[in-house]
Amino acid sequence: MPTKPTKPTKPTKPAIPAKPAIPAKQPAKKPATKPSAAGSSASGDRVAVRKTYKLYIGGAFPRSESGRSYPVTDRSGAILAHAAQASRKDLRDAVVAARKAFDAWSGATAYNRGQVLYRIAEMLEGRRDQFVAEIQAAEGGTEDAARQQVDAAVDRWVWYAGWADKYAQVVGGSNPVAGPYFNFSLPEPSGVIGVIAPQQSSLLGFVSVVAPALTTGNTVVVIASQDRPLPAVSLSEALATSDLPGGVLNLLTGSVAELAPWLASHRDVNAIDLTGVEPAARIALAQSAADTVKRVFAPLGFDSDAEPGTARLSAFIETKTVWHPIGV
């Protein structure tokens, strides 16, 4: 019996090979950066940019006309920044700016001057961390000690701001006389005051000698601490954005030995504060000041942490006596 032909089988499709797995993308390794030989920041990958601070004259920040600057270092000798080294010409420009600003500042109401000084305290309070870091770098010590100095400086500005419309009642008043007259003693500002700031207390000492002169309506040309000028310069940057008119406070940095004799002998400076001058050097400066009949304030000791009192408020005022007939 013939066999039944078998059905041809369908050819099977060849198996498709599986796609090979794609390996995960590995992050590219960054080549290690080498610190610059000229100095680097904390991250070690860039050169630190050192700041060169300027003078503060007439509400502006000019460079010294001499083009000079000097390095400011920390306690270990590392350079923090550079400060302008003021010349005799810069000092003359500062005195001109102070004289120009005197009439408006001394003519402002005592209440308005108090408001302006209080605003400076607000500006200082807002930049506390910056001043703390600068004081630590300049003077060493702990962060707490630096913060206490900043707090004391803020409090001192507030203290003198409160005296602006009160000191006249303390140092002036009505005097008894034998006759049909009124007799009044009225305090008036001396004029342009030259100040050599304390050399050791970079911020609190600076505030302690500058604020009382401004409170009583004087304008000021101040030579900051030679080795520790940065807190004072930073304060001037805050003053530039406060309500203090340009020229009321003028800041010079540089050599005290070079600038102080010209400040003492300048004929348009009415008084000089020698707080930041060593006792041995005060005699020559006082003699130079005598040639132009300046008022000289040279305290025997200075303690920036002591209670300020009113001695500095009355150091740079002139007392005017006024007679007025009764009934007229």
Residue pairs with C-beta under 8 A, 6 or more apart in sequence:
33 44
33 45
35 44
35 45
36 46
36 47
38 47
39 47
39 48
40 46
40 47
40 48
41 47
41 48
50 79
50 80
50 81
50 82
51 81
51 82
52 69
52 81
52 82
52 83
52 84
53 81
53 82
53 83
53 84
53 229
53 230
53 233
53 253
54 61
54 62
54 63
54 64
54 84
55 61
55 62
55 63
55 64
55 84
55 86
55 90
55 94
55 251
55 252
55 253
56 233
56 236
56 237
56 239
56 240
56 249
56 250
56 251
57 90
57 93
57 94
57 97
57 247
57 250
57 251
57 252
58 93
58 94
58 97
58 100
58 101
58 246
58 247
58 250
59 97
59 240
59 245
59 246
59 247
60 246
61 236
61 237
61 240
62 90
62 93
63 84
64 84
64 85
64 86
64 87
64 90
64 254
65 87
65 89
65 90
65 93
66 85
66 86
66 87
66 89
66 90
68 84
68 85
68 87
68 254
69 82
69 83
69 84
69 85
70 82
70 83
70 85
70 254
71 79
71 81
71 82
72 79
72 80
72 81
72 82
72 83
72 138
72 227
72 228
72 229
72 230
73 79
73 80
74 80
74 137
74 138
75 137
75 138
75 139
75 140
80 137
80 138
80 230
81 230
83 229
83 230
83 233
83 253
83 254
84 90
84 253
84 254
85 253
85 254
85 255
86 223
86 252
86 253
86 254
86 259
87 254
88 258
88 259
88 262
90 252
91 221
91 252
91 259
91 262
91 263
91 266
92 262
92 266
94 221
94 250
94 252
95 192
95 194
95 221
95 250
95 266
95 268
95 269
96 268
97 246
97 247
97 250
98 192
98 219
98 220
98 221
98 247
98 248
98 250
99 191
99 192
99 219
99 268
100 247
101 219
101 245
101 246
101 247
101 248
102 189
102 191
102 192
102 218
102 219
104 245
105 113
105 214
105 217
105 218
105 219
105 245
105 248
106 188
106 189
106 217
106 218
106 219
108 116
108 217
109 165
110 164
110 165
110 168
110 217
111 164
111 165
113 164
113 165
113 214
113 215
113 217
114 161
114 162
114 163
114 164
114 165
114 215
115 161
115 243
116 242
116 243
116 244
117 157
117 160
117 161
117 164
117 211
117 214
117 215
118 157
118 158
118 161
119 242
119 243
119 244
120 157
120 161
120 238
120 239
120 242
120 244
121 154
121 157
121 158
121 161
123 238
123 239
123 241
123 242
124 131
124 150
124 153
124 154
124 157
124 235
124 238
125 154
127 234
127 238
128 147
128 150
128 151
128 154
130 234
131 146
131 150
131 153
131 203
131 231
131 234
131 235
132 143
132 146
132 147
132 150
133 146
134 202
134 203
134 230
134 231
134 234
135 141
135 146
135 149
135 150
135 202
135 203
135 231
136 142
136 143
136 146
137 230
138 202
138 227
138 228
138 230
138 231
139 146
139 200
139 202
139 228
149 201
149 203
149 204
150 203
152 204
152 304
152 305
153 203
153 204
153 207
156 204
156 207
156 208
156 211
156 308
157 207
157 211
159 308
160 211
160 212
160 214
160 215
160 308
160 313
161 215
163 215
163 310
163 313
164 215
167 187
167 215
167 216
167 310
167 313
167 314
168 186
168 187
170 310
171 185
171 187
171 310
171 313
171 314
171 317
171 319
172 184
172 185
172 186
172 187
172 319
173 184
173 185
174 182
174 183
174 184
174 185
175 183
175 184
175 185
175 321
176 183
177 183
177 323
180 325
180 326
180 327
181 323
181 324
181 325
181 326
182 322
182 323
182 324
182 325
182 326
183 321
183 322
183 323
183 324
184 321
184 322
184 324
185 319
185 320
185 321
186 319
186 320
186 321
186 322
187 216
187 314
187 317
187 318
187 319
187 320
188 217
188 317
188 318
188 319
188 320
189 216
189 217
189 218
189 316
189 317
189 318
190 218
190 270
190 271
190 295
190 316
190 317
190 318
191 218
191 219
191 269
191 270
191 271
192 218
192 219
192 220
192 221
192 268
192 269
192 270
192 271
193 213
193 218
193 219
193 220
193 221
193 269
193 270
193 271
193 272
193 273
193 316
194 220
194 221
194 222
194 223
194 263
194 264
194 266
194 269
194 271
194 272
194 273
195 209
195 210
195 213
195 220
195 221
195 222
195 223
195 272
195 273
195 275
195 276
196 222
196 223
196 256
196 260
196 263
196 272
196 273
196 274
196 275
196 276
196 277
197 205
197 206
197 209
197 210
197 222
197 223
197 224
197 225
197 232
197 275
197 276
198 205
198 206
198 208
198 209
198 225
198 275
198 276
198 302
198 304
199 225
199 226
199 227
199 228
199 256
199 276
200 225
200 228
201 208
201 225
201 304
202 225
202 228
202 229
202 230
202 231
202 232
203 231
203 232
203 235
204 304
204 305
205 225
205 275
205 276
205 302
205 304
206 222
206 224
206 225
206 231
206 232
206 235
207 235
208 304
208 308
208 312
209 222
209 273
209 275
209 276
209 312
210 220
210 222
210 249
212 308
212 312
212 313
212 315
212 316
213 220
213 273
213 312
213 315
213 316
214 220
214 248
214 249
215 313
216 313
216 316
216 317
218 271
218 316
219 247
219 248
219 249
219 250
220 248
220 249
220 250
221 250
221 252
221 263
221 269
222 232
222 249
222 250
222 251
222 252
223 252
223 253
223 254
223 256
223 259
223 260
223 263
223 276
224 232
224 233
224 251
224 252
224 253
225 232
225 276
226 253
226 254
226 255
226 256
229 253
232 251
232 253
233 251
233 253
236 249
236 251
239 249
252 259
256 276
256 277
257 281
260 277
260 281
260 285
261 284
261 285
261 288
263 269
263 272
264 272
264 285
264 286
264 288
264 289
264 294
265 288
265 289
265 291
265 292
266 292
267 292
269 292
269 294
270 294
270 295
271 294
271 295
271 296
271 297
271 315
271 316
272 285
272 289
272 294
272 295
272 296
272 297
273 297
273 298
273 315
273 316
274 282
274 285
274 286
274 296
274 297
274 298
275 297
275 298
275 299
275 302
277 285
277 298
282 298
285 296
286 296
286 298
289 296
290 296
295 315
295 316
297 312
297 315
297 316
299 311
